[in-house]
Amino acid sequence: MNDVKRRTESLEEHVVALCRGARAAAPILAQASTEAKNAALRAGAAALRHRTGDLLATNAGDIERAKAAGETAAFVDRLTLTAARIEAMAVGVEQVAELPDPVGETITEWTRPNGLRIAQVRVPLGVIGIIYESRPNVTADAAALCLKSGNAVVLRGGKEAFATSASIASILRDATGEVPPDAIMFIDTTDREAVRIMLRQAGLIDVIIPRGGEDLIRAITEGSRIPVIQHFSGICHVYVDRAADLAIAERICVNAKAQRPGVCNAMENLLVHRDVAPRFLPAVAQQLEAAGVELRGCPETRRLVPSAKPASDADWDTEYLDLILSVKVVDSLDDAIAFIRRHGSGLADAIVTTDTDVAERFTRAIDSAAVFVNASTRFTDGFEFGFGAEIGISTNRLHARGPMGLRELTTYKYVVRGTGQVRT
């Protein structure tokens, strides 16, 4: 047997063993009391604080390696821990402990004419595989959310923050108390083959949730034998209708683009009805450009805003994640809807209008995970939705859609109670 084959077989055995450990822990965790889960979370938060010095030392090595590899300052910042960031991580874990436990919740119940009492009850998904890139805080966030929702988790962090993520997972495992430590598993290798092996473990892992860029998410979705919950990109639109309150529209557009441009719920395309474009576009362009936004527009936009650069066909389909905005003047609501259907990613889109009939048509016609009326797309977020925390945002139509909180990490079963009924 050659060395490559031996290494691959050994790696596969190791990854499968980790997944089997999580599978064995899952039914125990699913039946754990809320008190036991909360105690594990609070102990984990305390352990993160206690091990701050160790985490900072480990993280310094990841930072040094990233700098040596020529990574950008922004990239290095994403994987950097500070004492304040570790404290925020610990607080986040404690906040998950304070959230209502979804497991065992009765969603609905009814009684049949034959006397059977049927209840739809929330239960965990089982084992969740989470594959993510450079942010080490995802390790703590994901482990906490999975534990509280009764799910075992198999974590695979990016190589750039690998040592830091492994340390965080180890700290949380050691603090689980009555909860089985194997409910938190970490794939402790940077070998990419480990991801491919993980994605073949249907029957051991119930669902995969990738966290990262579009290339990562597409590669996982295409290579997985396990269902994947994902969103590929966030090409979000704001449509300013002919009946819009233009002052409100200006605030929404500036917020949706400039408040935090590097996230998936930031606006990438601005659509403006032709009737209000001469008044609205010069005013909003002034505010956007003052915030450092580069505008790329259609010919009509450039006529009204001469500083705008010409937009290419590719611009309408680009998730910039930067201070760049594509702007198009449209003739009607129908044109705006058609444009969003053609170029949107199905994550979040918004309309600004005072016409309730137009708003209703827009919300019915736009099939995105979140559709806003007179509000910024930046609210597409689990915390802003009142979920307390989120593990990601989904554009799937099956199971979970939009920001995913604790409830979205559960499914349900039917509990049927009778008094001896038999079917005739």
Secondary structure as UniProt FT lines:
FT   HELIX           3..30
FT   HELIX           34..50
FT   HELIX           52..68
FT   TURN            69..70
FT   HELIX           73..79
FT   HELIX           83..98
FT   TURN            103..104
FT   STRAND          106..111
FT   TURN            113..114
FT   STRAND          117..124
FT   STRAND          127..132
FT   HELIX           137..148
FT   TURN            149..150
FT   STRAND          152..156
FT   HELIX           159..161
FT   HELIX           162..173
FT   TURN            174..175
FT   TURN            177..178
FT   HELIX           181..183
FT   STRAND          184..186
FT   HELIX           193..198
FT   TURN            199..200
FT   TURN            203..204
FT   STRAND          207..211
FT   HELIX           214..223
FT   STRAND          236..240
FT   TURN            242..243
FT   HELIX           246..258
FT   TURN            261..262
FT   TURN            264..265
FT   STRAND          267..273
FT   TURN            274..276
FT   HELIX           277..290
FT   TURN            291..292
FT   STRAND          294..297
FT   HELIX           299..304
FT   TURN            306..307
FT   STRAND          309..310
FT   HELIX           313..317
FT   STRAND          324..330
FT   HELIX           333..343
FT   STRAND          348..352
FT   HELIX           356..365
FT   STRAND          370..373
FT   HELIX           377..379
FT   TURN            382..386
FT   STRAND          392..394
FT   STRAND          402..404
FT   HELIX           407..409
FT   STRAND          410..417
//
